[in-house]
Amino acid sequence: MNNAVARNTATTVDKPVNLNKALNGIKARHTNSVNRINLAIYLRISKDDGNNLETQSIANQRDLIRNFIANHSDFAGANITEYVDDGITGSHTDREAYKRLMADVENGVIDCIVVKDA
């Protein structure tokens, strides 16, 4: 998979990005083994999907994303931070984990966000 989708949170417009090009830019900022890529995993499921599905869906998303990361050597040794909004609708951005994630991105803590899109 060489292409991904980037979401511009200001306009909520998706645009394709070249994953390899993005990773090369991140790697250029992290030139030694101490400065590893900082990945964020964002997981979310709505209450509307049913009480029994919430935990399972979060677990499924986590497994899919971690497998994706494990199968891409560019992510080897990455620092991974998980952000989870379990039972929160995606129709707005007033979500605790999402707000922490965006603050971490703005503060330069996170280099790359990996999500499972519907």
HUBEL-V408612 format. One record per residue. N is the residue number from 1. RES is the residue in three letters. SS is DSSP state (helix for helix, strand for strand, loop for the rest). PSI is psi in radians with two decimals (NA if undefined). D_FIRST is the distance of its C-alpha to the first C-alpha in Angstrom with 1 decimal. Layout:
n = <N:N>
res = <RES:RES>
ss = <SS:SS>
psi = <PSI:PSI>
d_first = <D_FIRST:D_FIRST>
This chain:
n = <1:2:3:4:5:6:7:8:9:10:11:12:13:14:15:16:17:18:19:20:21:22:23:24:25:26:27:28:29:30:31:32:33:34:35:36:37:38:39:40:41:42:43:44:45:46:47:48:49:50:51:52:53:54:55:56:57:58:59:60:61:62:63:64:65:66:67:68:69:70:71:72:73:74:75:76:77:78:79:80:81:82:83:84:85:86:87:88:89:90:91:92:93:94:95:96:97:98:99:100:101:102:103:104:105:106:107:108:109:110:111:112:113:114:115:116:117:118>
res = <MET:ASN:ASN:ALA:VAL:ALA:ARG:ASN:THR:ALA:THR:THR:VAL:ASP:LYS:PRO:VAL:ASN:LEU:ASN:LYS:ALA:LEU:ASN:GLY:ILE:LYS:ALA:ARG:HIS:THR:ASN:SER:VAL:ASN:ARG:ILE:ASN:LEU:ALA:ILE:TYR:LEU:ARG:ILE:SER:LYS:ASP:ASP:GLY:ASN:ASN:LEU:GLU:THR:GLN:SER:ILE:ALA:ASN:GLN:ARG:ASP:LEU:ILE:ARG:ASN:PHE:ILE:ALA:ASN:HIS:SER:ASP:PHE:ALA:GLY:ALA:ASN:ILE:THR:GLU:TYR:VAL:ASP:ASP:GLY:ILE:THR:GLY:SER:HIS:THR:ASP:ARG:GLU:ALA:TYR:LYS:ARG:LEU:MET:ALA:ASP:VAL:GLU:ASN:GLY:VAL:ILE:ASP:CYS:ILE:VAL:VAL:LYS:ASP:ALA>
ss = <loop:loop:strand:strand:strand:strand:strand:strand:loop:loop:loop:loop:strand:strand:strand:strand:strand:strand:helix:helix:helix:helix:helix:helix:helix:helix:helix:helix:helix:loop:loop:loop:loop:loop:loop:loop:loop:strand:strand:strand:strand:strand:strand:strand:strand:loop:helix:helix:helix:loop:helix:helix:helix:helix:helix:helix:helix:helix:helix:helix:helix:helix:helix:helix:helix:helix:helix:helix:helix:helix:loop:loop:helix:helix:helix:loop:loop:loop:strand:strand:strand:strand:strand:strand:strand:strand:loop:loop:loop:loop:loop:loop:loop:loop:loop:helix:helix:helix:helix:helix:helix:helix:helix:helix:helix:helix:loop:loop:loop:loop:loop:strand:strand:strand:strand:loop:loop:loop>
psi = <1.90:-0.18:2.57:3.14:2.27:2.41:2.16:1.87:-0.34:-0.61:-0.12:0.67:2.25:2.47:2.48:2.51:2.68:2.00:-0.74:-0.75:-0.75:-0.76:-0.63:-0.68:-0.70:-0.79:-0.63:-0.52:-0.29:1.50:-0.15:2.97:-0.35:-0.64:1.45:2.83:2.39:1.84:2.50:2.38:2.14:2.16:2.36:2.50:2.52:2.63:-0.53:-0.27:0.00:2.47:-0.72:-0.45:-0.38:-1.03:-0.74:-0.73:-0.71:-0.79:-0.72:-0.78:-0.79:-0.84:-0.81:-0.80:-0.78:-0.63:-0.72:-0.83:-0.78:-0.51:0.09:1.87:-0.41:-0.41:0.00:2.27:0.13:2.59:2.23:2.22:2.32:2.39:2.16:2.19:1.57:2.13:0.34:2.33:2.62:0.12:-0.07:2.95:0.22:1.17:2.29:-0.92:-0.67:-0.76:-0.71:-0.73:-0.86:-0.67:-0.73:-0.65:-0.85:-0.53:0.07:0.27:-0.56:2.31:-0.57:2.41:2.30:2.17:2.80:2.06:2.66:NA>
d_first = <0.0:3.8:5.7:7.6:11.2:14.1:17.4:20.6:22.9:25.9:25.2:22.7:20.8:17.1:15.5:12.0:11.2:9.3:7.8:9.1:12.3:12.8:12.5:14.9:17.2:17.4:18.0:20.7:22.5:22.3:24.0:25.6:24.9:27.0:24.8:21.5:18.6:19.7:17.1:18.3:17.5:19.0:20.3:22.6:24.4:27.4:30.9:30.9:28.6:31.5:32.8:31.7:28.1:27.6:27.5:25.6:22.9:22.6:22.5:19.8:17.6:18.4:17.5:14.1:13.2:14.9:13.1:9.7:11.4:13.2:10.4:9.2:12.2:12.0:13.3:16.0:19.3:18.3:21.0:19.9:22.0:21.9:23.3:24.4:26.3:27.4:29.5:28.9:28.2:25.3:27.7:28.8:27.9:31.0:29.2:30.1:26.8:25.1:28.0:27.8:24.1:24.8:27.8:25.9:23.3:26.4:28.1:25.3:24.9:21.2:18.5:15.4:15.3:13.0:14.0:13.6:14.4:16.8>
